[in-house]
Amino acid sequence: MTVSEFLASRDLLALGEPTHGEPAFAFARNELFRELVEAGFRSFAYESDRLAGLAVDAYVQGETDELPADAFSHGFGALPGNAELVEWMRAYNGGRPVAERLAFHGFDAPLEMTGAPSPRRYLVHVLAYLSEHVDPPVDLDELIGADTRWTDPSAIMDHTRSVGRSPEALRLRGIADDLRTALYANAPSLVAATSLADWRRADLHADVAVRLLGYHAEAAAPAPQAARTSRLLGVRDAWMAHNLLAIRAEEQHRGPTLVYANNRHLQRHPSTWNLAGMDLEWSSAGSIVSALLGDRYAVIIGSLGASTALNLSAPPQGTFEAALAGSKTTLLDRTAIDAALNDRTLTSRTDPTPEQGYFPLDAETVGRCDAILHVTAADDG
């Protein structure tokens, strides 16, 4: 069995990139996805906001003629590899029956490193959908107050600036949970009066509201900054894992799913990061999904040698990336990885700068992946 055949036999195949700044990985991803579609894959999940991803999927399905500017979060819509993928998926779906079409999913939370949004838009959406089933109406404005109270960037660094554990926020968490229960309690009549797609969209808004309020509550928890930051990163990855499992539940009868994100989100072991002098550690989404799905989950780790786009030089001798550069293949299975490393004692490269956003390979990442996609030198940035 070839490496591509082995990977195609998994329900959830994760492909990681070591940096968001090198375009070569997205183009290699697109080529791999086209091959996987021929092997039966019917869905793609991307490190972008899940709700925003609904607009991408509508475009891919041919339901809309334009892709909104905010259809990708984190500014990822500007990446050329993403535009190529979306257009290819749309063209592939043209003229095909609905059951055979490719689906696009976002699986990230609506969060940034510097802050989180207000829960207003999510709660408003659910309340509007449940307007005939919720009595009396809830006065959200009084409980939420100004949206800037929630989006204040300083709340991420200072728990006293967060409103996440205020009496109003705690009340909102109870309301959000009650609204989600009402969606299920009234599902038969709601689906009959609207559609299953509308109900699922409302349910997703309710889920985001509940989890977002939980994130704000975590931001308000007093703790040393390293512990707070690790917990906030862990909440995001747990949210990602929940979304991936939900996506698989939706796609399980149509074929496997390819997932694409940073290596740190998809690796099988806990993530670590030295940021601003803090040693951070949290459960990656991949470690969570792997624990729950077992061998139905496979992960390909991205590895980079040199990059013109990042101004990253060739890796020093004795590093994992330098050892992989001698391989004749770009996608290496376990046999090829072991042959390239040849039982040598290798180290992680230390030359990348924080601005390059490159996370070097290490022994645990290499040892716990199913394959590695290595780009020796990229000069098309």
N, C-alpha and C positions, 0 to 999 in steps of 0.2 A: 504494500500500500504506500503510495506517495504521500508526501506531507500535505498536499492539497486535498487528497482523498481522505486522509485522517481528519483534517480539520473540518472538512465538509460534513463529517458524520456527527458533529456536535450540535446541540440545540441552540447554544448561545456561544458564538465565536467572537472573542474580543481581540481587536487589533489596536495596539497602543502606539503612540508617537512620543518621542522623548522631549519634544519641544513643539510649541504651536507655530514657531517662526520659520520652519523649513518646509517649503511647498512640496518638496519631492515626496514626502510621506503621503500627502493627500492624493497625489497622482498615482502612486503605487497602490494605495487603498482602492482607488477607482478601478484600476485594472484587476485587482484581486476580486473585488465585488462582482465585476462582470463575469469572471470565471465561476464564482460561487453561485450566481444566479442560474447559470447553466447546470449546476449541481443540485438545484432545488431551493436555494435561499430566496425568500420572498419579502424580506424586510431589512431595513437599515436603521440603526439607532445611533444618535450623534450626541456629543457633549454640548447640548444646547437646551435652553428652556423647553420643558415638555409642552406647555401650553402654546408657546410660539411655534413649536414644531407642527401643530395642527394646520397652520397656514401653509407651511412647506408641503405637507402631505396633500392638501387640497390642490395645490399647484401641480404636484406630481401626478395626481389622479386625473388632471384635466378639468377639475371643477371650477378653477379660476384661471384667468389668462395672465395675471401679473403676480409676481412674488413681492409681498410687502417688504419695505426696507427693514422692518424689525422682526422679520421671520426667523432670523438667527439671533441668539443672544451673544454677549461677550464680543461683539464685533466680528463674529466668524463669517457673516454673510459676505464680507469683502474678500475672503480668501478664494483665489481662482479655482482651486481644486474642488471647492464646494459648489461653485456655479456649474462646473463641468459635470459633477455627479448628478445634481438636480435635473439638469437638462437631459442627461442620458436616461434617467429614470422616467421622466415625463415622456420622452420619445418611445421608450420601451413599452410603456403602458398604452400607448395609442393604439386603439382598435382591439385591444385584448379584453376578454371578459373580466369582470370585477374580481372574481376569485383568483385569477392568474396575475393580477397586477402587483407591482412592487409598492410597498408602503414605507413611508419615512416617519420616523419617530424622534423627537427630542427626549432625552432622559435626565437632563440636568434640572436643578432647582433654579428659581428666579433670584439667584444670589450672586453677589460680587464680593471680592475680598474686602472691599471698603464699606459694605453695607447691605441692607436688605430692604425691600419695598414695604409700603403700607399694605395691610390686609384688605383695604377698602374695596378695590376692584373685584376681588375674588368673592367676597361676601355679598356685594351688590349683585353680582351675576347670579348667585345661587338664590338669593331672596327674590329676584325678579322671576326666576324660573319657577319658584315655589309660591308665587304670589297668592294663589288660590288655596294653598294648603298650610300656610303659616298664619296664625292668628293669636295675638294681635301683631301688627307689624313691628319690627324691631327698629329702634332709633339708633342707627349706626353712627350717625354724625356725632352724637353726644359722647358715645363710647370711644370712637376713634380719635376725635379731635383733629388737629392739623396733621396732615400727612408727613410734614417735615419732622414731627416728633419721632416718627418711625425710621425715617431715612437718614437721620443724622449720622454721618460717618464716625463721629467721635464715640458713638455707642459701642463700636466694635473694640475700641481700645480701653474704654472706661465703662464699667458696668453701671456706674451711678448715672450715666447719661442715657441708659436704655429704659424704655417704658414697658419692657416685656414682662415685668412682674408687678405692674401696677394693678390696682383693683379693676380698672377698666379692661386691661388686657386679659386678666383672668376671666372676667365675665365674657369677653369676646371668644375665648377658647371654648367655653361651655356652649355658647351660641353656635359656633362653627360646628362643634360635634353634634349638636341637636339638629342642625340643618342637614348634615350628612345622613343622620338617622332618618329624617323626614324624607329624604330622597329615596331611600330604600323602602320605607314603609308605604310610600305612595307610588312606587315604581310602575305597577301595572297600569294605573290610570294615567300617569305622566307619559309613559312611552306611547300609550294609545293616543293621547291627545297631541303629542309632539312627534318625536321619533327616538329610536334607540341612540342615534348619534347625538341628538340634543341632550338626552339624559346623561350620556357618558361625559359630555362636555361640562355639564353642571356638576357631575360627581367629581370630575377632575378639579374644577374650581374649588369645590368644598374641601377636597383633600389638600390642595395647595394652601388654603386658608388655615386649616388645622396645623399643618406642618410648619408653615411660616410663623404662626403665633408661637409654636414650640421653639423655633429658632430664636425669635426675639426673647423668649423667656430664658433661654440658655445664655444669650448675650447679657442679660441682666443679673446673672448669677455671680456672686462675689467669689473670686479665686485668683491665684497668681496668673499673670498674663499668659504664660506659656500653657498652663492648664486650660484656661479659657479658650485660647486660640485652637488648641488641639481638639477640644470638645466641639467647637463650632465647625471645624473642618470635618470632624466625625459625623456631625449631624447632616452636613451636606452629602457626604458619601453614603450614609445610611439612606438618605432620601433617594439618591441615585439608584442604590440597590433595590429599593422598593419599586421604583419606576421600571427598572429592567425586568423584575419579576412580573409586574403587571403587564408589560409589553409582551413577554413570553406567553402569559396566559391568554392574551388576545390573539397571538400569532401561532399558537401551538399546532393548529390544524392546517396551517398553510405552508409551513416549512421553517427552517432555521433562520436565525437573525444574526447579522453582522453588527457588532458594536465598535464604535471608534471614539477614542478619547486619549487623554494623556496617560502614559504608562502608570503614573502614580495612582490613578483612579481604578485601573484595571488589573493590576498585579495581584497575585494570590496571597501575598503576605501584607502585614500592616505597612502603612505609608509613614515615612519619616521625612523631615524637612528641617534644615537649619535656616531659620528666617529671623533676621534682625537680632541675632544673638540668642534666639530661643530654639531649643531642641524640641521639635514637635513630633508627635506620634499619634496615629489614629487608625481605625479599621478602614481600609480602602473598600470601595464598592465591590471590587473584584474578590477581595478576601471574604466578604459577606456572601456574595452570590455563589462563590466556589464552595463555601461551607454548606450552603443549602441545596445546591444542584449537583455537587460532586462532579463526576466525570462528564456530565452533560455540558459543563463549562470548559472552554479551552481559551488560552490566551497566547497571542503572538506579541512579543515585546519589540518595540522599535528601537533601533540603535543607529547612531550617526558617527561617521568619522570626521570629515571636514565639510564645511558649509560656507559658501560665498555669502549667502543671505544673512548668516549670523556672524560672519567674519570669524569663523571657528576654524582653527588650524588642524592639521592632521593629528590624531591622538598620539601621545608619547608611547614609546615601546614599553611593554610590560603591563599595559592596560587591556581590559576586555575588548574595547573597540579596536585596538591595534591588532589583537589576535584574530578577530573576526574579519578584518580587512583582507586577510590572505585567502579567504574562502572563495571558491569559484562560483558559488550561488548566492543570490540575494536573500532568499527565504530559506532558512536553515531549520531542519528538524532536530530532534535530540541527538541523533547519530552524528549529523554534520556539526552540531555545536560542540559535542564532546571531542570530535576529531580536530576542530579548529583550536580548542583550548588545550588539548593534548596533556591534560593533568598538570598544567603549569600553574604556578602560584601567581595570580594576576591581581592588580589593584584597580581601584576606581580612578578615573582621570580627575585631576584637580585643576586643570587649566581653564575650564569654562567660567565665565563671569555670570553673576546674577542677571545682568541685562540680557544675556543670550537665552536665558530661560531653558537651558539644556540640563536635564537630569542624567548624569552618567550612569552606566551600568555598574552593578555591584554583584557580589557572589550570590546573594539570596535571590535577586531578581532573575539572574541567569539560571540559577539552579531550579527555580520553581515555575518556569514558563514551559509551554509546549513547543514553541518555535520562536525564532528571532528574525525580524525583517531588518537587515543591515544595509544602510546606504553608506558606501565607502567615501564617496565625495559627491557633493551636490553643488553645481555651479550655475543652476538655472534660477536662482532666487530673484 
